[in-house]
Amino acid sequence: MLRGLYTATAGMLTQQRRTEMLSNNMANSQTPGYKADQGSVRAFPEMLLQRLDNKSVPTVNGANFGGMTPIGSINTGVYLQELSNHYTQGGLKETGLKSDVALVEENVPFNPETNLKGALLFAVETPAGDERYTRNGNFSLDNNGILLSNGNTVLSTDGQPISIQTSNYEVTQNGEVYNRDLPAAEQFLGQIDVRFEADVRNLVKEGNGLYRTADEGVLPTAINNENIQYNLRQNFLENSTVDVGRTYTDMMTAYRSFEANQKVLQAYDRSMDKAANEIGRLR
């Protein structure tokens, strides 16, 4: 009977974690460039039940079980596998704001080992001085004219911030930023850097739309990489890849599954209570 308690509890924990994942996706459904988390439910390996204290030494297909007779197998519950991101291109939304820049993938190579497409990201520097990566192109300018992404400094190809001291600026499709108020020879302000991760399993979410590399390495630039084609679209934002309708449905399914496992757990609890306090009572 206790095995049933563990199985039902494993189901409840799995659905709780799944609900947390879906809730986080829903909370970020309007976050520009957000990549939805995905997870799959898997069963724990089955265990072979054997009868102890058997005086005979049986064999099954030539295998000696050392005095224990096989009874059969039992499933020990389920778990939610590690979460993975859905790195697909989100749709574009026109905002009309010069500071909004969408990263649009045209050709990104697949990883031959995983058969998954690589990822392109903006490089930013956090206030703590750490280099991180993001797909959030909802940029802004601080009081000093430095280009920011959600409070983090957007890095140029030379690893420096991009300073824009005018409202009349332009971001070209290859990420070059120009001050159109200056003479032609002085207009270039820098180029927004775009980095490439060949193995998306190496990317770890940190919150606030930021990623870091699991190996603490620095991603290489995608600029001048002949195998990669992309463009930047000023006045546009990349939408989140969260499917709101499907996420709502999945959240209801997870809740009902949690509720079903909870009722099984309560039924086991009532059965054990009766066995301990009624059937086992001494008359």
N, C-alpha and C positions, 0 to 999 in steps of 0.2 A: 504493500500500500504506500510506503514511503517513496518508492520510485515514482509513483504517480504525482506525489507532491512536488518532487524535483522537476519532473517534466512540465507540469503546469506552471511552476515558477519560472522556468527557463523561457517558456512562451510569453509570460507577462513581461519579463525583463527585455526580451527581444522587441516586443511591440512598443514598449516604453521608449527604447532607444530609437526605434524607427519613427515614432511620433515626434521625438525631439529633432531628428534630421529633417522631417517634412515641415515642421514648424519653422525651422531656420530657413528652409527654402522659401516658404511663404512670406516670411518677414523680409526677405531680400528680393521679392518678385519685382520690385521697382528700382532695385539698385543697378545702375548702369554697369554692364559688362560682367555681372555676377554669373558664375557657372554653377548650375544646380548640382547638389550632392546626390549620389545614387548609392544604394546598398541592396544586397540580396540576402535573403534568409536561407540558411543552410542547416541541415541536420547534423548533430554531432555523430561521430562514428558509432555504429551499433556495437553493443557488447554481447559476448557469448555467455549465456547463463549455464552454469554447471552445478550438478548435485554433489554436495560434499558428503564425506563419511560413507562412501560406497566401498564395500569390501572387495568388489571385483575390479579388475583393471581392463576396461574395454578399450577397443581401438576403433577408430572411425577412418576408413580409407587408409589404414596402415598407421594412423597417428595415435600415439599413446598419450592419454590425458592424465596419467599419474593418479588413477583411482577416482577420478571425477567424471560423472556421466554428463555429456552435453544435453541440455534441456532445449535450448533454442536461443534466438537472439532477441534483444530488446533495444528500442531506440531510447536514447538518453536526453532527448530534448533538442531544441533548435537554438541558433545564435545568429546575430546579424554580422555578416562579414564586414571587413574594413570598408569604410566609405571611399567612394571614388567620385571624381568630378566628371561632368559631361562637357568636355571641351569642344563644343560646336560653336559656330558663328551665330551670334544673336542677331535679331533683326535690327534695322536702323530706324531711329526716330529723329526727325528734323526738329531742332530747337531754335534755330536762328541766332544762337549765342556764339560769338566768335571764340570764346574760351572752351567750347565743347568740341571734342575731337574723338571721332570713332575710328577704331582700328579694324580694318576690313581685310580679312584673309582672302587671298586669291589662289595661291598654291603653297601648301605647307607639306613637306615630306612626311611619310609614315615611317614609324620606327620598325625596322625589319624584325626585331625580337618580339615586340608586343603586338604588332600590326595595328597600333594606335597612332593617330595623327599627332604630331608635335604641337606645341603651343607657342603663340606669340604674345608678348606682354610688354607694357611700358616699364622702364626702370625708374625707380624713385628712391629717394633717401629720406628716412624717417627723422624726426627731431632728435632721436638718440644717435644718429649718425650711421645707422645700419642700412645697407642696400636691400631693397625689397622690390617686388614686382606686382603689377596690377593690370586689369583690363578696364578699369574705371577711367574713362576719358572725360569725366565731368570736372574739367580743370577750372582754376580760378587764379586771380592775381592778388598777391598780398599787398600791403601798403608800400612795399619797396619795388613792386612790379615783378616779383619772382613768380614763375609759373608753378602752381601747386596742384596736387591731386589729393583731395580729402585731407589737407593739412601736411602732406608729404611733398618734398621738392622733386619736381620732374627733372630728370637728368638728361643732358644733351650727350651727343656722341663722344665728347671729350671729358665726360664725367662731371661736368660743372652745371650749376643751375642756369636756366634761361631767363634773362632779365628783359622785360618788355616795358619800356617807358612811354608807351603811347596806346591809344585806343584804336589806332588805325594800323593794325597788324594783320598778317596773313600767314596761315599754315598751309603749305603745299602738300600734295599727295605723298611726297616722300619724306614729309616731316620737317622740312626746312621752314624756319620762322623768319619773316621779313617785317621790318618797320617801314611802311610805305610813306612815312613823312620825311624820310631822309633821302639824300641823293642815292642814285642807283648803286654806286660803289660802296655805300655804307649801310645798306638796308639789311644785310644778312646778320641775324642775331644768334643763330645756332640751329642745330638739327635735333629734333626729339629722337631719342634713342629707342629702338625696339629690340628686345632680346628674344632669343629662341631657346626653347627647351625641347630636346629631341625625345626624351622619355618623361611623359607627364606624371609617371609614378613618383618622380623625384620632387614634385611640387607639393608643398604643405601649406594649407590655409592657416592664416594667423588671425583672421578677423579684420573687419573694416575694409574688405576687398583686397587685402594684401596676401601675397604668397612669399614663401622663402623656399630655398632648396634644402632637401633632407640631408644632403651631404655637405651643407654649408659652403658650397662652391658658388662662383659667380657665373651667371649665364653669358654665353657669347652673344655678340650683336648679330642681328639678322640683316643689317645693312650690308650691301654688296655681296650677299650670299646668292650665288646664281641659282640655287635650288629653291629659293623662297621668293615669292611675290606677294606683296601686300600694298595697300594704300591707306592714307589717313584722310578722313573726311571732316573738314571743319564745318561747324554749325550742325553737326549730327552727334547722336549718342548711340552706343550699342545697347540694346535691350538685354535684360536678364534672360537666361535660357529656361527659367522656371515656367512650366505649364500650369497655370493657376487652377484650371478646371480639373486636371488630372491629379494635382496635388491635394485638392479638397477631397476628391474621391478616395485617394490612397489614405488620407488621414482618417476618414470615416471607417475604412476597412480595418486599419490598424486599431482603432478604438474598439470596434466590435470584437475583434480577435482578442484584445486584452480583456474585454468584458467576459468573453466565453471562457478563457483560461481562469479568470477570477472565480467564476461560478464552479468550475471543476475543483479548484482549490478549496472553496467553501464546502463542497460536497464531501471531499476527503476529510476535511476537518470535522464535519458532523459525524461521519462514520467512525472516526477515531475516538471522538468524544463518547459516542454510544458504546463502543467496544470497551473503553476504559471505565466508564461510570455506570453502565447498565449490565452489559453481558458479563463483565469481569467482577461484578459486585458479589461479595460473599453473603449468602443468605443464612 
